[in-house]
């Protein structure tokens, strides 16, 4: 995909959704951090079903730490790897209290030092909470970047670095959300809905379909 095509690619996505937002539900930076930790190897939908009750019981780091692993696990047991995630959430809450006064830090190294927080999670928090123009590459974005020719790469790190180089600066802040939503609902893994894709003519994918909806 050429630079002019990439610019047009994002211009169209931006025109359709000027202020894209995460589908995770949260009420504070801490709650977003919790939701993103829980979303690893889980769907946003499953996380959103579990977090309302959890956030009522433990909306802040001090209350999450006080709740303890066993009770946190009870709230999130419908989510994959819930025991490990409960352990990480409580440990993260304690570290936020000990090192950052209970606040979510605006620093990649500090975020990645928290249990259960890797580069992708840190990127999401930095982007959504602090408006840092990062791009968190998940399975949807990895697939879309390679399939369309937008930013091909052999692994998520390579795709992230290439996206940061080739996405026009004016679109970088929201690029993560546009790409994940397009990958989730249009450029699907098994049967991409090319028939209703707004960037179909810019895409390098050769096996385009005319599918418009899925049963």
PLY file of the C-alpha trace (Angstrom):
ply
format ascii 1.0
element vertex 215
property float x
property float y
property float z
element edge 214
property int vertex1
property int vertex2
end_header
0.00 0.00 0.00
1.40 3.39 -1.03
1.53 6.45 1.29
-1.31 8.19 -0.53
-3.45 5.07 -0.19
-2.70 4.85 3.54
-3.71 8.47 4.02
-6.98 7.85 2.17
-7.51 4.62 4.15
-7.49 6.52 7.44
-9.33 9.53 6.03
-12.30 7.28 5.27
-12.21 5.52 8.64
-12.02 8.90 10.37
-14.90 10.30 8.36
-17.10 7.37 9.36
-16.15 7.54 13.07
-14.36 10.77 14.03
-14.05 9.97 17.75
-13.73 6.20 18.11
-13.81 4.71 21.60
-12.90 1.45 23.23
-15.76 -0.99 23.72
-14.53 -1.78 27.22
-16.70 -0.17 29.90
-14.95 1.73 32.69
-15.33 4.76 34.93
-11.74 5.74 35.73
-8.17 5.17 34.54
-7.78 2.43 37.15
-10.92 0.69 35.95
-9.72 0.87 32.35
-6.43 -0.70 33.41
-8.33 -3.49 35.15
-10.56 -4.06 32.12
-7.62 -4.23 29.72
-5.79 -6.70 31.96
-8.93 -8.84 32.01
-9.34 -8.62 28.23
-6.20 -10.64 27.53
-7.34 -13.82 25.74
-10.95 -12.77 26.36
-13.56 -10.74 24.51
-14.57 -7.22 25.46
-18.12 -8.51 25.78
-17.16 -11.08 28.41
-15.16 -8.48 30.31
-18.05 -6.00 30.26
-20.35 -8.65 31.71
-18.04 -9.24 34.67
-16.72 -5.79 35.54
-19.86 -3.92 36.70
-20.18 -6.04 39.85
-16.41 -6.02 40.38
-16.23 -2.25 40.05
-19.11 -1.78 42.47
-17.20 -3.80 45.05
-13.74 -2.47 44.22
-13.76 0.72 42.16
-10.34 1.91 43.38
-6.90 0.37 43.99
-7.28 0.42 47.79
-10.59 -1.42 47.63
-9.28 -3.89 45.05
-6.30 -4.67 47.26
-8.56 -5.03 50.30
-10.91 -7.35 48.42
-8.16 -9.94 47.97
-7.51 -12.58 45.34
-10.23 -15.04 46.31
-13.05 -12.52 46.24
-11.78 -10.85 43.07
-11.67 -14.28 41.42
-15.32 -14.83 42.34
-16.27 -11.73 40.34
-14.31 -12.66 37.23
-14.58 -16.45 37.08
-16.51 -16.27 33.79
-13.34 -14.89 32.15
-10.49 -17.10 30.99
-7.44 -17.41 33.23
-9.42 -15.78 36.03
-7.28 -17.04 38.90
-4.09 -15.62 37.41
-5.87 -12.40 36.52
-7.27 -12.05 40.04
-3.77 -12.44 41.44
-2.43 -9.83 39.01
-5.23 -7.36 39.73
-4.66 -7.43 43.47
-0.89 -7.21 43.08
-1.25 -4.34 40.60
-3.58 -2.47 42.96
-1.04 -2.82 45.77
1.82 -1.60 43.61
-0.21 1.39 42.43
-0.74 2.32 46.08
2.87 1.73 47.07
4.62 3.33 44.10
2.19 5.80 42.54
-0.13 7.02 45.27
-2.97 4.97 43.80
-2.78 6.69 40.40
-2.24 5.02 37.04
1.20 6.21 35.85
1.75 8.00 32.56
4.92 6.05 31.88
5.44 2.91 29.83
8.12 1.39 32.04
6.06 1.97 35.18
2.99 0.44 33.55
4.85 -2.60 32.26
6.26 -3.16 35.76
2.72 -3.90 36.98
1.65 -7.58 37.13
-0.40 -8.59 34.12
0.61 -5.52 32.09
2.56 -6.07 28.89
3.32 -3.75 26.02
-0.12 -4.04 24.44
-1.93 -3.24 27.69
0.41 -0.33 28.36
-0.21 1.00 24.85
-3.98 0.90 25.34
-3.80 2.77 28.65
-1.34 5.35 27.35
-3.51 5.96 24.30
-6.92 6.15 25.95
-6.07 7.78 29.27
-3.16 10.01 28.30
-3.79 10.55 24.56
-0.38 9.18 23.61
-0.38 8.23 19.89
0.45 4.58 20.49
-0.92 1.62 18.56
-1.67 -1.55 20.49
-1.51 -4.46 18.06
-3.93 -7.27 18.86
-4.98 -10.20 16.68
-7.47 -8.04 14.73
-4.93 -5.34 13.92
-2.20 -7.85 13.13
-4.48 -9.62 10.67
-5.77 -6.42 9.07
-2.32 -4.84 8.73
-1.00 -7.92 6.92
-4.10 -8.74 4.87
-4.62 -5.24 3.51
-0.94 -4.44 2.98
-1.26 -1.47 5.34
1.71 -2.49 7.50
2.77 -6.10 6.97
5.02 -7.72 9.53
5.94 -11.18 10.81
4.93 -10.50 14.43
3.03 -7.94 16.50
6.17 -5.98 17.36
7.08 -5.59 13.70
3.54 -4.54 12.78
3.42 -2.01 15.62
6.70 -0.41 14.60
5.70 -0.25 10.96
2.30 1.25 11.78
3.99 3.94 13.85
6.13 4.75 10.83
3.48 4.70 8.11
0.26 5.98 9.75
-0.04 9.71 9.00
0.60 11.75 12.15
-2.87 13.31 12.16
-4.48 9.87 12.40
-2.09 8.20 14.83
-3.97 8.98 18.04
-7.12 7.11 16.97
-5.54 4.57 14.61
-5.68 1.79 17.21
-9.44 2.08 17.59
-10.22 2.45 13.90
-8.17 -0.61 13.05
-9.43 -2.85 15.84
-13.07 -2.00 15.14
-12.64 -2.49 11.40
-10.91 -5.80 12.02
-13.52 -6.92 14.53
-16.63 -6.09 12.50
-15.63 -5.90 8.83
-12.22 -7.39 8.08
-13.03 -10.57 9.97
-10.72 -13.53 10.28
-12.65 -16.24 8.45
-14.89 -14.34 6.07
-14.05 -10.66 5.66
-17.11 -8.62 4.72
-15.48 -6.98 1.72
-18.87 -6.10 0.25
-19.41 -3.41 2.87
-15.80 -2.37 3.39
-15.21 1.36 2.96
-11.56 0.86 2.03
-11.96 -2.14 -0.28
-10.43 -0.42 -3.31
-7.31 0.49 -1.30
-6.72 -3.01 0.04
-4.13 -5.44 -1.34
-6.10 -8.55 -0.34
-6.59 -10.60 -3.50
-9.32 -12.98 -2.31
-11.94 -10.28 -1.78
-15.49 -11.45 -1.22
-18.88 -9.85 -1.66
-20.08 -10.94 1.76
-21.99 -8.20 3.51
-23.21 -9.83 6.70
-22.70 -12.91 8.80
-25.40 -15.18 10.26
0 1
1 2
2 3
3 4
4 5
5 6
6 7
7 8
8 9
9 10
10 11
11 12
12 13
13 14
14 15
15 16
16 17
17 18
18 19
19 20
20 21
21 22
22 23
23 24
24 25
25 26
26 27
27 28
28 29
29 30
30 31
31 32
32 33
33 34
34 35
35 36
36 37
37 38
38 39
39 40
40 41
41 42
42 43
43 44
44 45
45 46
46 47
47 48
48 49
49 50
50 51
51 52
52 53
53 54
54 55
55 56
56 57
57 58
58 59
59 60
60 61
61 62
62 63
63 64
64 65
65 66
66 67
67 68
68 69
69 70
70 71
71 72
72 73
73 74
74 75
75 76
76 77
77 78
78 79
79 80
80 81
81 82
82 83
83 84
84 85
85 86
86 87
87 88
88 89
89 90
90 91
91 92
92 93
93 94
94 95
95 96
96 97
97 98
98 99
99 100
100 101
101 102
102 103
103 104
104 105
105 106
106 107
107 108
108 109
109 110
110 111
111 112
112 113
113 114
114 115
115 116
116 117
117 118
118 119
119 120
120 121
121 122
122 123
123 124
124 125
125 126
126 127
127 128
128 129
129 130
130 131
131 132
132 133
133 134
134 135
135 136
136 137
137 138
138 139
139 140
140 141
141 142
142 143
143 144
144 145
145 146
146 147
147 148
148 149
149 150
150 151
151 152
152 153
153 154
154 155
155 156
156 157
157 158
158 159
159 160
160 161
161 162
162 163
163 164
164 165
165 166
166 167
167 168
168 169
169 170
170 171
171 172
172 173
173 174
174 175
175 176
176 177
177 178
178 179
179 180
180 181
181 182
182 183
183 184
184 185
185 186
186 187
187 188
188 189
189 190
190 191
191 192
192 193
193 194
194 195
195 196
196 197
197 198
198 199
199 200
200 201
201 202
202 203
203 204
204 205
205 206
206 207
207 208
208 209
209 210
210 211
211 212
212 213
213 214
